């Protein structure tokens, strides 16, 4: 049971194409929150694929299972009162609806960025490999990305600075907290 003076946990779910800026933005937001003395956990979909979901591929069923595992981990941290930041592509609306249905105080943050900008930012060369057919089921190219229809917040990483976008997130979080 949570002590009466401890805040309820919150999950900030960053969704968007590969290269849109989810990880960069979530990392910076986590840093700002820690500087404020908040209890923060950051879960990155790419990093969790190497450990928690190393047995999964990129079929729709495997993607769903990967997200289900992240949701369960995020819920555990949020239930203990942490602010949990999740940066994961989460390409299908059904996946995000599932996360919303399970997680407390869920805030969906759409990290919007045009595909051509994401491709230019791609330091790992994943888009080039996908265009050559070397990576099947690549979100945004050979597999669909369904943009959110009702995200609590949309940030535009190709139009605004990282600082501006993190400030928007902090304001949205303050509003959620009732400040």
C-alpha positions in Angstrom: 0.0 0.0 0.0 1.3 3.4 -1.0 2.0 5.9 1.8 -0.6 8.8 1.8 2.0 11.4 1.0 3.4 9.6 -2.0 2.0 10.6 -5.4 0.3 8.2 -7.7 2.5 7.0 -10.5 2.2 8.3 -14.0 3.2 6.8 -17.4 4.4 9.1 -20.2 4.3 6.9 -23.4 6.3 8.3 -26.3 5.2 6.9 -29.6 6.5 7.7 -33.1 8.5 6.5 -36.0 12.1 5.3 -35.7 14.3 8.4 -35.7 11.5 10.7 -34.6 13.2 11.7 -31.4 11.3 9.5 -28.8 14.5 8.4 -27.0 16.2 11.8 -27.1 13.1 13.5 -25.8 12.3 10.9 -23.1 16.0 10.9 -21.9 15.9 14.7 -21.5 12.5 14.8 -19.9 13.7 12.1 -17.4 16.8 14.2 -16.6 14.7 17.3 -16.0 12.3 15.3 -13.7 15.2 13.9 -11.7 16.6 17.4 -11.3 13.3 18.3 -9.8 13.7 15.5 -7.3 11.0 13.3 -8.9 11.3 9.5 -8.9 11.7 8.5 -12.5 12.1 5.3 -14.4 12.8 5.3 -18.2 12.0 2.3 -20.3 13.3 2.3 -23.9 11.8 -0.1 -26.4 15.1 -0.7 -28.3 17.0 -1.4 -25.1 14.3 -3.7 -23.7 14.3 -5.7 -27.0 17.9 -6.7 -26.2 17.0 -8.1 -22.8 13.3 -8.5 -21.9 12.2 -9.3 -25.4 15.4 -10.8 -27.0 13.3 -13.8 -27.9 10.9 -11.8 -30.1 11.0 -10.7 -33.8 9.0 -8.0 -35.5 5.9 -9.8 -36.6 2.7 -8.1 -35.5 2.2 -10.8 -32.8 5.8 -10.3 -31.6 5.5 -6.6 -31.5 2.3 -6.9 -29.4 4.0 -9.2 -27.0 7.0 -6.8 -26.7 4.6 -3.9 -25.9 2.6 -6.1 -23.4 5.9 -6.8 -21.5 6.8 -3.1 -21.5 3.3 -2.3 -20.2 3.6 -4.8 -17.3 7.0 -3.4 -16.4 5.8 0.2 -16.6 2.8 -0.7 -14.5 5.0 -2.2 -11.7 7.0 1.0 -11.6 4.0 3.3 -11.8 2.2 1.3 -9.0 5.1 2.1 -6.8 4.7 5.9 -7.4 7.3 6.5 -10.1 6.9 8.7 -13.2 7.6 6.2 -15.9 8.8 7.3 -19.4 8.4 4.8 -22.1 10.0 5.4 -25.5 8.8 2.7 -27.9 7.5 3.0 -31.5 4.2 1.2 -30.6 3.0 1.3 -34.2 -0.6 0.1 -33.8 -3.4 2.0 -32.2 -4.6 -1.2 -30.6 -1.3 -1.5 -28.7 -1.6 2.0 -27.4 -5.2 1.4 -26.5 -4.1 -1.7 -24.5 -1.4 0.4 -22.7 -4.0 3.1 -21.9 -6.4 0.5 -20.5 -3.9 -1.1 -18.2 -1.7 1.8 -17.0 -2.5 4.4 -14.4 -2.4 8.0 -15.3 -1.4 7.3 -18.9 -0.3 10.2 -21.0 0.3 9.4 -24.7 2.9 11.7 -26.3 3.0 11.6 -30.1 6.5 12.4 -31.3 5.6 13.6 -34.7 8.2 13.9 -37.4 8.0 13.4 -41.2 9.3 10.1 -42.5 11.9 11.9 -44.7 13.3 13.7 -41.7 13.5 10.4 -39.7 15.4 8.8 -42.6 17.9 11.7 -42.7 18.4 11.3 -38.9 19.0 7.5 -39.1 22.5 7.1 -37.8 22.1 3.3 -37.7 21.2 3.0 -41.4 18.0 1.1 -40.6 15.8 2.8 -43.2 18.4 2.2 -45.9 18.5 -1.5 -45.0 14.7 -1.7 -44.9 14.5 0.0 -48.3 16.8 -2.7 -49.6 14.6 -5.4 -48.2 17.1 -6.4 -45.5 14.8 -5.6 -42.6 11.3 -6.9 -43.0 8.2 -5.4 -41.3 10.0 -2.0 -40.8 7.6 0.5 -39.4 6.8 3.4 -41.7 8.0 1.5 -44.8 7.0 -2.2 -45.1 4.8 -2.1 -42.0 2.2 0.5 -41.0 2.5 3.2 -38.3 -0.9 4.3 -37.2 -0.6 7.9 -35.8 -2.5 8.5 -32.6 -5.9 10.0 -33.0 -6.3 11.2 -29.4 -2.8 11.7 -27.9 -2.7 13.9 -24.8 0.2 15.7 -26.3 1.9 16.0 -29.7 5.4 17.3 -30.1 7.0 18.2 -33.4 10.7 17.4 -33.3 11.4 18.7 -36.7 9.8 22.1 -35.9 10.8 22.7 -32.3 13.9 22.4 -30.1 14.4 19.7 -27.6 14.1 22.3 -24.8 10.8 23.6 -26.2 9.3 20.0 -26.4 10.5 19.1 -22.9 8.9 22.3 -21.6 5.6 21.3 -23.2 5.9 17.9 -21.6 6.6 19.4 -18.1 3.5 21.7 -18.5 1.3 18.8 -19.5 2.5 16.8 -16.5 1.9 19.8 -14.2 -1.6 20.0 -15.6 -2.1 16.3 -15.0 -0.8 16.8 -11.4 -3.3 19.6 -10.9 -0.8 22.5 -10.6 
